Amino acid sequence: MPEPPADTRLVPLLLDPTRLRITATLIAAGEVEFGFVRDRVGLTDSALSKQLKALTTAGLIISRREPTGAARRTWIRMTPEGREQAGAHITALREISEEEG
C-alpha cells in the first residue's frame, strides 16, 4: 500500500516549532527529566509545562513524578503512538522540503 501524501501525515500540534523541538528532544533522548527538556529547548518552567500539557492531552507524551528527597522530579517520554506520529510528521516535512528544493 503506498504512503499517504506528505501533507496528510503532518500532525497539526507539531507544526508549532517549540512543540516540534520538544518532541525531537524526547525522540533522541528517551525518558528525560523536566529540567533537561527545559534547558535544551530554552523555555521557562511555566512555558514548558504549558507545551507539555498540550502534548499530553494529544497522547503524544506521558510524564511521571518521582520523589527525590524533599523535591519531586518530573520525567517525560514519548508514548509509542506519539513516537509513531512524530516520526511520520518528520518524514513528511523532509519529503515536502525535498519537493520544494
N, C-alpha and C positions, 0 to 999 in steps of 0.2 A: 504494500500500500504506500503510495507516495506521501511525502511530508506535506502538511498543510502549508499554505502561503505564510511567509515570514510574519506579516503584519497580524495574522490571526493568532500567532503564538506569543505575542507580546502581552505581558502582564501589566495592566494599567497602573497598578500600585507601584511597580518598579520603573515606571517612566520618570519618576522623581529621582534626580541624581543622588540625593542623600540616602534614600532607601536602597538604591542600587549599590552604593558604596558599602552600606551596612551588610547587605546580602553577600556581596563579593567577599567581604572580610570573613563572614561566617563560613562561606563555602571553602575558603582557603584554610581557615584555622580550625574548623570543627567546633567543639564547645569551648567557649571562652568567657572570661569574666567581664562584667559590665564595663569596668574601667578600661579594659583593653580596647573594646569597641569604641568607647567614648574618645580615648586618646588617638586611636587610629583614624577615626573619621573626623575628629576635630569638632565635637559638639559639646554643649553643656550637658549636665546630668538631666535637666528637665527637657531639653530638646531631644536627647536620645530616648528618654522614656516615652515621649510622645510618638516618636517614629516606631519604637518597638511595639507600642500598643497597637498601632495600625497594622504592623506586620503579623502580630499575634492574632488579632481579630480575623485576618485573612487566612490564618492557618499556615503561614509560611515559616514561622519560628515558634519555639517554645522556650520558656525560661523556668528556672528553679532557684529558690533561695536556700542558702546553706549557712547555718550559723558558724561564725568563726570568732570565738571569744565573745566580746560584748557587741560586736557588729554582725551584720549579715551580708553575705556576698550573693550577688545575683549572677547566675551562669546562663548563657544564651546559646542556642544552637538552632540550626535549620531543622524543620521536620522533613521526613522523606518526600512528602508532597511538595514542600517548599523548595527543596533541592531540585526536584524534577522541573517544577515551574520556572525557577530561576535559570536553570541550565537551558531550557527551551528558549527563554527570553533572551539570554546572552547569545545563543546561537542565531536567533532571528535578527538581533542587532548586527551581528557580524555579516550575515547574508545581505541585509539591507545596505550596509556600508559598502560591501563589495559590488552590489548592483549600481550604486551611485558613483563609485570611484573607478 
